[in-house]
Amino acid sequence: MNESIVRVEHLSHRYSVQWAIRDINLEIKKKGVFGLLGSNGAGKSTTMNIMCGVLNQTEGEVFINGISLRENPVEAKKYIGFLPQKPPLYSDFTVDEYLVYCAQLRRMEPKSIRAAVDFAKEKCGIMHFSKRLISNLSGGYQQRVGIAQAIVHNPLFVVLDEPTNGLDPNQIVEIRNLIKEIAVDRAVMLSTHILSEVQATCDEIKMIEHGTVVFSGTIRDFNNYMAPSTFVAIFENPPIVEEFEKIEGILKVEKLTTTRFRFHFDGNDHFMTRRFTEMGVEKGWRPSEIILERDSLDTVFAQLSGKGIKID
Ligand SMILES: Nc1ncnc2c1ncn2[C@@H]1O[C@H](COP(=O)(O)OP(=O)(O)OP(=O)(O)O)[C@@H](O)[C@H]1O
């Protein structure tokens, strides 16, 4: 049985002379959230625009539900819902007028449009704004309307390009929850340059830098890869540094102040911090704080770009 809804093979694209993406391969399962992570200019929008059939690739193939987007674009696009980075909203339409129009553009049967629009509004929590002009909605609700147009024809595959960009923290949480909900019975692909976004929302990720894939795997693989390797601890009565260095798993100790130390370690972070707490109490070092340090996204990008790690 074919488990994937999308297959991308050796996708490359060149704007005039510059390659924007090179040899991207990916497969997306029929349900769940798939994240495309990358810094600005990494090639996320280019990849998504090609996958949605709004940009013709220079090389490579995209198959949606087994159908080649290049050979049979009209048929393949029936399975796709797309919210581009700049939502294509008509601000002087009401929510209902706009969604009916989008359903017509999708060539839906006229008699099924009313129910489809109601379903999309219901899913996106915008039922009560049916008669509201889009220009009079907040940014978060405008984004919901953008997502509603992407699912109005009940596609199997929904693509959202930076869906939480420009929203406030509450709206971000709401949109993330909505994304997870619509991914219960279809595949959703989202792009972001925010690491916490993929960690909060995605089941699987691909990370691209300078147009090539530098990481591929589940969010668990990614979190394991990103596992902290240092922590800072404060002891009111610390021993000499050499004493710390004798502890199994400790690679290096930096003395930051008389009571504050940074420890570089190898192994499981929970195990290591628990060991320090227990030893601190047992030996009378009087530990008062232990803080795990995580790499910044910049560091992770740099590491991954350099290592070209691939977990498939
Ligand atoms: N129409 C275009 N013409 C020429 N170069 C382009 C065009 N669109 C994008 N590029 C270039 O292609 C590269 C990838 O851009 P793309 O927009 O796909 O990246 P992105 O990861 O989506 O970034 P962002 O998050 O900033 O949108 C960048 O170097 C960008 O400058």
The ligand as a Gaussian input file, in Angstrom:
#p B3LYP/6-31G(d) Opt

LIG

0 1
 N       11.583000      35.443000      -8.313000
 C       12.854000      35.309000      -7.943000
 N       13.864000      35.713000      -8.739000
 C       15.164000      35.552000      -8.405000
 N       15.572000      34.987000      -7.247000
 C       14.612000      34.571000      -6.401000
 C       13.215000      34.716000      -6.693000
 N       12.500000      34.194000      -5.658000
 C       13.411000      33.766000      -4.752000
 N       14.666000      33.981000      -5.197000
 C       15.919000      33.606000      -4.498000
 O       15.907000      32.195000      -4.295000
 C       16.414000      31.865000      -3.026000
 C       15.369000      31.078000      -2.236000
 O       14.261000      31.935000      -1.963000
 P       12.936000      31.444000      -1.236000
 O       11.964000      32.579000      -1.266000
 O       12.509000      30.152000      -1.826000
 O       13.469000      31.187000       0.240000
 P       12.654000      31.036000       1.599000
 O       13.325000      29.956000       2.353000
 O       11.199000      30.873000       1.310000
 O       12.918000      32.430000       2.295000
 P       11.890000      33.409000       3.051000
 O       11.579000      32.772000       4.345000
 O       12.704000      34.671000       3.190000
 O       10.706000      33.561000       2.140000
 C       16.808000      33.173000      -2.366000
 O       18.177000      33.363000      -2.582000
 C       15.984000      34.210000      -3.106000
 O       16.644000      35.459000      -3.139000

